[in-house]
Amino acid sequence: MSRIFLKDKDIEGFLEETFDIPDDSNSEDDLESEGEPELNLETLQNLLEDDSQSQENQNMPDTSSNVSIESFHNSQRDESEAEISILEELEEDSDESEPEEDGNWCKSLWISRPEPEEFDRVKTVPVYLLNSRARPLAHFEKFFNENVYDLIVAQTNLYAEQKKLLHWEPVTKPEIKAFLGILIIMGYIILPHIDLYWSRDPGFRIDEVANVMPIKRFKKILQALHLNDNSLEPKKGTPGHDKLYKLRPLITMLNNSFLENAKNSSSQSIDESMVKFKGRSSLKQYMPLKPIKRGYKVWCRNDSQTGYLYEFEIYTGKTAEGVEKGLGADVVKRLTSKLMQEEFIKHVAFDNYFSDTSLLQYLHENGLFCTATVRRNRVELPAIIKEKKKLKLQKGQFKWRTNKDVAFLVWQDTKEVLVLSTAFHPKIGTTAVSRTQKDSTTLSVKCPRAIKEYTQRMGGVDRFDRMKASYSVGRRSKRWWLRIFYFLLDAAITNAFVLYSVSISSRARKQVTNLEFRVALARGLIGAHSRKRRRFLPNYVTKKTRVLGSENYQKAINKMAPEIRFQNDGLHMPLAIDSYKGCKYCSTKEHDKRSKIICEKCTVPLCIVPCFRQYHVNN
């Protein structure tokens, strides 16, 4: 076969004849749906000339009758392999009615971008590996370390002294650990009222709580719990005033420990997490479209795969009068400042609250690849999307433009999806996704890679929220900051669970569930601590209540649930004890009657005759 040598004036005709490329007047519209990849005329001309020279130098056989892009891979593999792989995915999409250039936006390609696998190369792993037999408590105390315990003990005792709380005994470090363990138990065993954990009714009583400390002591610690000295708090309107002053030491400690105890992963996401609170607070936000509509807003940076929380920031409201501009971009810049210092390839995903073109360009220039949805009314978007009317795209079709290192993509799903990315070109690697129709049939829809990658990498904060909310320690409280304290405790537990799971999976050990981890952690915190005074009391609810119909106001008996008192008469047997106790049936203040006999089942003292029988007969 004869070799073909083309002159510059013949190259355009040759391409039209060989590849059937139409001229501009006959081109299709720029809907990216189906068809052959786009071939840029000037680029392809240069590649063909380089290919012919490479074939001459290597004495390769004539390929003029079957010109293919595979020959470009062979001849340009060292210098332009990435560019040729991009060309394989392109399709002719110019439109006479829509110009190729749209202000600063145009249709151009990126030559060098990492493969998606590069963004998953670095995983979340502990910085300091513990012994293979380390229990959940050891992982939790990476975050709630001795400094945190010392802070809580010192500030709680200081506040109780300042307020001169009645019947206060200074709290100790083992007691604070036991207090936190009780909070964790209350998170996975939920009862309607806090008093019921100490109830003597077997339907409510939780021995792992009631045997640790009396309810009065628990409530007293909860009343005095503090994290900062109130007497040193700057007044509102003065320099140094901090709306989170009461929590600032613990917030700083946990943020530092979260960063220090886990290596940054290469795929992360930034989103907001809500802390439920309906009381009065200037920090409270109202977001009607969120599952938690009222509460505190927390900006979070999490690992996309495990949900590990690296860094967080609690939103305290506007800092100046008027509209707060650029809040989302400022949040992303602050949360990614430490991530920028890492030297490996990394990707961050966030939603349309934060994103705009200038932010993505700034992050790319500082070594961060990003993908984010974007709102239609953002400035600096292409003119094709700024029109008030929606684009008439069929499901699976999309349009795209690029501006420097930022690509814009609008894809038609059930609704329009607008995406900005510096990591994935909209023309590269389209895939198919399934959509269920109204008639229950499944439809395969073409989807750009940028959309698929965003969906896979955006769920880090949501994954963290799900793990945190499963057995949250949070309880209702009138003190505004206590809800945030519960959030911080839950965040530390969740991060400890993630690191624990990563550690045991790397050692091929059996995985534990979030519930199993919290149960073991609560028991580890409580340990052998017990302040409960041992005294004679029945095993069930014993509230002294006035006897209805009694003329004697002082007369009271221990109220026993009738379902227990009158059930299985044969099990109620008399049992001798060492000391005398007041009969719970006939003893009064005026006529004190005592007995050394108790009911073995009810564990209440009774006169053997006639009180024992009459007490167990339901009249």
C-alpha positions in Angstrom: 0.0 0.0 0.0 1.3 3.5 -0.9 2.0 6.0 1.8 -0.1 9.2 1.8 1.6 12.6 2.2 -0.9 15.4 2.8 -0.4 19.1 2.2 -1.9 21.7 4.5 -4.5 22.7 1.9 -5.7 19.1 1.4 -5.8 18.0 5.1 -9.3 19.4 5.7 -10.8 17.6 2.7 -9.0 14.4 3.6 -10.5 14.5 7.2 -14.0 15.2 5.9 -13.8 12.3 3.5 -12.1 9.8 5.8 -13.8 10.6 9.2 -17.0 12.1 7.8 -16.5 15.3 9.8 -19.1 17.9 8.9 -18.2 21.6 8.5 -19.5 24.3 10.8 -22.6 24.9 8.8 -23.7 21.3 9.0 -22.8 20.6 12.6 -25.1 19.1 15.3 -26.3 20.9 18.4 -24.1 20.6 21.5 -26.3 18.2 23.5 -24.0 15.6 25.0 -26.1 12.4 24.7 -25.1 9.8 22.2 -22.8 9.7 19.2 -19.1 9.5 18.3 -16.5 11.4 20.3 -15.6 14.9 19.4 -12.4 15.3 17.3 -10.8 18.7 17.4 -9.6 19.4 13.8 -6.4 21.3 14.6 -5.3 18.8 17.3 -6.1 15.8 15.1 -4.1 17.4 12.2 -1.0 17.8 14.4 -1.4 14.2 15.7 -1.7 12.8 12.1 1.5 14.6 11.0 3.4 13.4 14.1 2.1 9.9 13.4 3.2 9.8 9.8 6.7 11.0 10.8 6.9 8.3 13.5 5.8 5.6 11.0 8.6 6.7 8.5 11.2 6.6 11.2 10.2 3.1 12.4 9.6 1.7 8.8 6.1 0.8 9.8 3.6 -0.5 7.2 1.3 1.8 5.4 -2.0 2.6 7.3 -3.5 5.2 5.0 -6.6 3.1 4.3 -7.3 2.5 8.0 -6.4 5.6 10.0 -7.3 5.0 13.7 -6.8 6.7 17.0 -5.0 3.5 18.3 -2.0 4.5 16.2 -1.9 7.8 18.1 -1.5 5.8 21.4 1.4 3.9 20.0 3.3 6.9 18.6 2.5 9.4 21.3 2.3 7.3 24.5 5.2 9.0 26.3 4.1 12.6 25.6 0.3 12.8 25.0 -1.3 9.5 26.2 -3.7 11.4 28.5 -4.7 13.8 25.7 -5.5 11.0 23.3 -7.5 9.1 25.8 -9.5 12.2 26.2 -10.0 12.5 22.5 -11.4 9.0 22.4 -14.3 10.1 24.6 -15.3 13.3 22.8 -18.1 13.9 20.3 -18.8 16.7 17.8 -21.1 19.1 19.7 -20.7 22.5 18.2 -23.8 24.5 17.3 -24.1 27.5 15.0 -26.7 29.0 17.4 -24.5 28.6 20.5 -20.9 29.9 20.2 -18.0 27.8 21.4 -16.9 30.7 23.6 -19.2 32.1 26.3 -17.4 35.0 28.0 -14.6 33.4 29.9 -16.2 30.0 29.4 -15.4 27.9 26.4 -15.0 24.2 25.3 -11.5 23.1 26.0 -9.8 20.0 27.4 -7.5 19.4 30.3 -4.5 17.3 29.4 -3.3 16.2 32.9 -5.7 15.2 35.6 -5.4 12.3 38.1 -7.4 9.1 37.6 -10.2 8.7 40.1 -8.3 5.9 41.8 -5.7 8.4 42.9 -8.2 10.1 45.1 -8.8 6.9 47.0 -5.2 6.0 47.5 -4.7 7.4 51.0 -7.1 6.0 53.7 -8.0 7.1 57.2 -5.7 5.2 59.5 -4.6 5.9 63.2 -1.4 7.8 63.6 -0.6 5.9 66.8 -1.4 2.2 66.6 -2.6 0.6 69.9 -2.1 -2.9 71.1 -4.2 -5.5 69.2 -6.0 -6.2 72.4 -6.8 -2.6 73.2 -10.4 -2.1 74.3 -12.7 0.7 73.1 -11.8 2.8 76.2 -8.2 3.1 75.0 -9.4 4.5 71.6 -11.9 6.9 73.2 -9.2 8.3 75.5 -7.2 9.4 72.5 -9.7 12.2 72.4 -11.1 12.4 75.9 -7.6 12.3 77.4 -6.3 13.2 80.9 -6.3 16.9 80.0 -10.0 16.8 79.2 -10.9 14.9 82.4 -8.8 17.4 84.4 -10.6 20.3 82.8 -14.0 18.9 83.6 -13.1 18.1 87.2 -11.5 21.5 87.9 -14.2 23.6 86.3 -17.1 21.6 87.8 -15.7 21.9 91.3 -15.0 25.6 90.7 -18.5 26.3 89.6 -20.0 24.4 92.5 -17.9 26.5 94.9 -18.8 29.7 93.2 -22.5 28.9 93.4 -22.2 27.4 96.8 -24.3 24.4 95.9 -25.9 22.7 98.9 -24.7 19.2 99.9 -21.9 19.3 97.3 -18.9 17.0 97.5 -16.0 17.6 95.2 -16.1 15.5 92.1 -13.2 13.2 91.2 -11.8 12.0 87.9 -13.1 8.4 88.4 -16.5 9.8 89.2 -16.6 12.0 86.0 -15.7 8.9 84.0 -18.5 7.0 85.6 -20.8 10.0 84.9 -19.9 9.9 81.2 -20.4 6.1 81.2 -24.0 6.6 82.5 -24.7 9.1 79.8 -23.6 6.6 77.2 -25.8 3.9 78.7 -28.7 6.3 78.6 -28.0 6.8 74.9 -28.7 3.2 73.9 -31.2 2.4 76.7 -33.8 5.2 76.3 -36.4 5.7 79.0 -39.1 8.4 79.2 -37.7 10.1 82.3 -34.3 10.2 83.9 -35.6 9.0 87.3 -36.7 5.7 85.8 -33.1 4.5 85.5 -33.1 4.3 89.3 -36.6 2.9 89.6 -37.1 -0.3 91.6 -39.7 -1.5 89.2 -38.0 -4.2 87.1 -39.6 -2.9 84.0 -37.6 0.3 84.2 -34.6 -0.1 86.5 -31.2 -0.3 84.9 -28.8 -1.9 87.4 -25.7 -0.7 85.4 -26.8 2.8 86.1 -28.5 2.6 89.5 -25.6 0.7 91.1 -23.0 3.2 90.1 -24.2 6.3 92.0 -27.4 7.6 93.6 -29.7 9.6 91.4 -29.2 12.7 93.7 -25.5 12.5 93.1 -26.0 12.2 89.3 -28.3 15.2 89.2 -25.9 17.2 91.3 -23.0 16.5 89.0 -25.2 17.4 86.0 -26.2 20.6 87.7 -22.6 21.6 88.4 -21.0 20.4 85.1 -18.9 23.2 83.6 -16.0 23.6 81.2 -14.8 27.2 81.7 -14.6 29.8 84.4 -17.7 32.0 84.2 -16.1 34.8 86.2 -13.4 35.4 83.5 -15.9 35.6 80.6 -15.6 38.9 78.6 -18.8 40.8 78.6 -20.9 41.1 75.4 -19.7 43.9 73.1 -16.2 43.9 74.6 -13.0 42.8 72.8 -12.5 39.1 73.1 -16.1 38.2 73.6 -16.8 34.6 72.5 -20.3 33.2 72.1 -18.9 29.8 72.7 -16.8 30.8 75.7 -18.4 28.1 77.9 -17.3 25.4 75.5 -14.2 26.9 73.9 -11.5 24.8 75.8 -13.1 21.5 75.0 -13.8 22.5 71.4 -10.1 23.4 70.9 -8.9 20.2 72.6 -11.1 17.9 70.5 -10.3 19.7 67.2 -6.6 19.2 67.9 -6.9 15.6 69.0 -9.1 14.7 65.9 -6.4 16.0 63.6 -3.5 14.5 65.6 -4.8 11.0 65.9 -5.7 10.1 62.3 -3.9 10.7 59.0 -5.8 12.8 56.5 -7.3 10.8 53.7 -7.2 11.7 50.0 -11.0 11.9 49.6 -13.0 14.1 52.0 -16.2 16.1 52.1 -17.4 19.3 53.7 -21.0 19.8 54.9 -23.1 21.0 57.7 -24.3 19.0 60.7 -27.2 20.1 62.9 -27.4 19.8 66.7 -31.1 19.7 67.7 -32.1 22.5 70.2 -35.5 24.3 70.5 -34.7 26.5 73.5 -33.6 30.1 73.5 -30.2 30.9 72.1 -28.7 33.5 69.7 -26.8 30.6 68.1 -29.9 28.7 67.1 -30.6 28.4 63.4 -33.8 27.6 61.6 -33.5 25.5 58.4 -37.0 24.3 57.3 -35.7 21.9 54.6 -33.4 20.0 57.0 -34.5 16.9 59.0 -33.5 18.8 62.1 -35.1 22.2 61.5 -34.0 24.1 64.7 -30.7 23.9 66.3 -27.0 24.7 66.1 -25.1 24.5 62.8 -21.7 22.8 62.8 -19.4 22.9 59.7 -17.6 19.6 59.4 -14.8 18.1 57.3 -15.0 14.3 57.2 -13.5 11.4 55.4 -15.7 10.4 52.5 -15.5 6.6 53.1 -15.5 6.2 56.9 -17.1 9.4 58.1 -14.2 10.2 60.4 -14.5 13.9 61.6 -11.2 15.7 61.1 -12.2 19.2 61.9 -15.4 21.1 62.9 -16.5 24.7 63.4 -19.7 25.7 65.3 -21.5 28.6 63.5 -22.2 31.5 65.9 -24.2 33.7 63.5 -23.4 36.8 61.6 -20.4 38.8 62.7 -21.4 42.1 61.1 -24.6 44.0 60.3 -26.4 43.3 57.0 -26.1 40.3 54.6 -23.2 38.0 55.3 -21.5 37.5 51.9 -19.0 34.7 51.0 -19.7 32.7 54.2 -19.6 29.3 52.5 -16.4 30.0 50.7 -14.7 31.3 53.9 -15.8 28.1 55.7 -14.3 25.9 53.1 -11.0 27.8 53.1 -10.7 27.6 56.8 -11.5 23.9 57.1 -9.1 23.0 54.2 -6.2 25.2 55.3 -4.5 22.3 57.1 -5.4 19.8 54.4 -3.6 21.9 51.8 -0.3 21.2 53.6 -0.5 17.5 52.8 1.7 16.6 49.8 -0.4 13.8 48.3 -3.2 14.1 45.7 -6.5 14.9 47.5 -10.1 15.6 46.6 -12.8 17.5 48.5 -16.5 17.5 47.7 -19.1 19.9 49.0 -22.6 21.1 48.2 -24.1 24.1 46.5 -24.2 26.2 49.8 -20.4 26.6 49.6 -19.5 26.5 45.9 -18.7 29.1 43.3 -16.2 29.3 40.4 -13.6 31.5 42.2 -13.5 29.1 45.2 -12.8 26.1 43.1 -10.1 27.9 41.2 -8.5 29.1 44.5 -8.5 25.5 45.9 -7.0 24.1 42.7 -4.2 26.6 42.7 -3.5 25.5 46.3 -3.3 21.8 45.5 -6.9 20.6 46.1 -9.1 19.0 43.5 -12.8 19.7 44.1 -16.2 18.7 42.9 -19.4 20.4 44.0 -22.9 21.1 43.0 -23.7 24.8 42.3 -26.7 27.0 42.5 -28.2 28.4 39.3 -28.0 32.0 40.5 -24.3 32.1 41.3 -22.2 34.7 39.5 -19.6 33.8 36.9 -21.5 30.9 35.5 -21.9 30.4 31.8 -24.6 32.3 29.9 -26.3 29.0 28.9 -27.5 28.5 32.4 -28.3 32.1 33.4 -31.4 32.2 31.3 -34.6 32.2 33.3 -36.1 29.3 31.2 -34.8 25.8 31.8 -32.7 24.1 29.2 -34.8 21.7 27.1 -32.7 18.6 27.7 -33.9 15.1 27.6 -33.0 12.8 30.4 -29.4 11.8 30.3 -28.3 14.8 28.1 -25.8 17.4 29.4 -24.0 20.6 28.4 -20.6 21.7 29.6 -18.1 24.6 29.5 -14.7 25.2 31.1 -13.1 28.3 32.5 -9.3 27.9 33.3 -9.2 24.9 35.6 -12.9 24.8 36.4 -15.4 22.7 34.4 -19.1 23.5 34.5 -21.7 20.8 33.8 -25.5 20.8 33.6 -27.0 17.3 33.4 -30.7 16.4 33.0 -31.9 13.8 35.5 -35.4 14.1 37.0 -34.3 17.7 37.6 -31.4 19.7 36.3 -28.1 18.9 38.1 -25.5 21.7 38.1 -21.9 20.7 38.9 -18.5 22.4 39.1 -15.3 20.4 39.1 -11.6 20.8 38.9 -11.0 17.0 39.1 -13.3 15.4 36.4 -13.9 16.7 32.9 -17.6 16.5 32.0 -16.8 14.7 28.7 -14.7 12.0 30.2 -15.9 8.5 31.2 -19.7 8.7 31.0 -21.5 5.8 32.6 -25.0 4.5 32.9 -27.2 4.8 36.0 -30.6 3.2 36.5 -33.8 5.1 37.3 -37.1 3.6 38.3 -40.0 4.9 36.3 -43.6 5.4 37.4 -44.6 2.0 35.9 -41.9 0.3 38.1 -39.7 -0.3 35.0 -36.0 0.5 35.1 -34.5 3.0 32.7 -30.8 3.2 32.0 -29.6 6.9 31.9 -26.3 8.2 30.7 -24.4 10.0 33.5 -21.1 11.9 33.4 -18.3 10.7 35.6 -18.3 13.9 37.5 -21.8 13.3 38.8 -21.1 9.7 39.8 -17.9 10.6 41.6 -19.5 13.5 43.4 -22.3 11.2 44.6 -19.7 8.6 46.0 -17.5 11.2 47.7 -20.1 13.6 49.2 -21.5 11.4 51.9 -18.8 11.6 54.6 -20.7 14.0 56.9 -24.0 12.2 56.4 -22.2 8.9 57.3 -20.8 10.5 60.5 -24.3 11.9 61.4 -25.9 8.4 61.0 -23.3 6.8 63.3 -23.6 9.6 65.8 -27.4 9.7 65.9 -27.8 5.9 66.3 -27.3 5.9 70.1 -26.8 9.6 70.8 -26.2 10.7 74.4 -28.1 13.9 73.8 -31.0 14.7 76.1 -33.3 17.7 76.5 -31.9 20.5 78.5 -32.7 24.2 79.2 -29.0 25.1 79.2 -28.1 26.0 75.6 -24.5 24.8 75.8 -25.3 21.4 77.2 -26.6 20.2 73.8 -23.3 21.1 72.2 -21.4 19.3 75.0 -23.4 16.1 74.1 -22.5 16.6 70.4 -18.8 16.8 71.3 -19.0 13.7 73.4 -20.9 11.8 70.6 -18.3 13.1 68.1 -15.4 11.7 70.2 -17.2 8.3 70.6 -17.9 8.1 66.8 -14.3 8.9 65.9 -13.1 6.4 68.4 -15.4 3.8 66.9 -14.1 4.5 63.4 -10.4 4.2 64.4 -11.2 1.0 66.4 -13.0 -0.5 63.3 -10.1 0.4 61.1 -7.6 -1.1 63.5 -9.3 -4.5 63.9 -10.1 -4.7 60.2 -6.4 -4.3 59.4 -5.6 -7.2 61.8 -8.3 -9.4 60.3 -10.4 -9.5 63.5 -14.1 -9.7 63.8 -15.9 -6.4 63.3 -18.0 -4.9 66.1 -21.1 -2.9 65.8 -21.6 0.7 67.0 -23.8 -0.6 69.8 -21.3 -3.2 70.9 -18.6 -0.5 71.0 -20.7 1.8 73.1 -21.6 -0.9 75.6 -18.0 -1.9 76.1 -17.0 1.8 76.3 -19.6 2.6 79.0 -18.5 -0.4 81.1 -14.9 0.6 80.7 -15.6 4.2 81.9 -17.6 3.0 84.9 -15.2 0.3 85.9 -15.5 -0.6 89.5 -16.7 2.8 90.6 -19.7 2.8 93.0 -20.9 5.5 95.4 -24.1 3.7 96.2 -24.8 3.2 99.9 -25.9 -0.3 100.7 -29.1 -0.3 102.7 -32.1 -2.4 103.0 -34.5 -1.7 100.2 -36.7 -3.8 98.0 -35.8 -4.5 94.4 -38.6 -2.5 93.0 -40.1 0.9 93.1 -40.4 2.2 96.6 -41.9 5.7 96.8 -43.4 6.8 100.0 -46.9 8.0 99.1 -49.9 9.0 101.2 -52.4 6.2 101.8 -55.7 7.2 100.2 -58.5 7.4 102.7 -56.2 7.5 105.7 -56.9 10.0 108.4 -53.2 9.9 109.5 -51.3 12.3 107.2 -47.9 10.8 108.3 -48.9 7.2 107.5 -47.1 5.9 104.5 -46.1 2.6 103.0 -43.6 1.5 100.3 -45.7 1.3 97.2 -45.3 -2.0 95.4 -46.5 -2.7 91.9 -49.6 -4.9 92.2 -48.5 -7.1 89.4 -45.5 -8.1 91.5 -47.1 -8.0 94.9 -50.0 -10.4 94.1 -48.4 -12.7 91.5 -47.4 -16.3 92.1 -48.4 -16.7 95.7 -46.3 -19.8 96.2 -43.1 -17.8 95.6 -43.7 -15.4 98.5 -41.9 -17.2 101.3 -40.9 -15.8 104.7 -37.2 -15.3 105.3 -35.4 -14.4 108.5 -33.0 -11.5 108.7 -30.5 -10.4 111.4 -32.1 -7.1 112.5 -35.6 -5.8 113.1 -37.3 -3.7 110.5 -40.6 -1.8 110.6 -43.6 -3.8 109.3 -44.6 -2.4 105.9 -48.3 -3.4 106.5 -49.2 -2.4 110.0 -46.4 -0.2 111.4 -47.3 3.4 111.9 -45.7 6.4 113.6 -47.9 6.0 116.6 -47.7 2.2 116.8 -44.3 1.0 115.7 -44.3 -2.7 114.9 -41.1 -4.4 113.9 -40.2 -7.8 112.6 -37.2 -10.0 111.7 -39.1 -11.7 108.9 -39.2 -10.4 105.2 -40.9 -11.7 102.1 -38.3 -13.5 100.0 -39.8 -12.2 96.7 -40.9 -8.7 97.7 -38.0 -8.2 100.2 -40.2 -6.1 102.5 -40.4 -6.7 106.3 -43.7 -8.1 107.6 -45.2 -9.5 110.8 -45.5 -13.2 110.3 -49.0 -13.1 111.6 -51.3 -11.8 110.3 -49.6 -9.2 108.1 -47.7 -11.6 105.9 -50.8 -13.3 104.6 -52.9 -10.1 104.4 -50.2 -8.2 102.5 -50.2 -10.7 99.7 -54.0 -11.1 99.4 -55.6 -8.8 96.8 -58.8 -7.7 98.6 
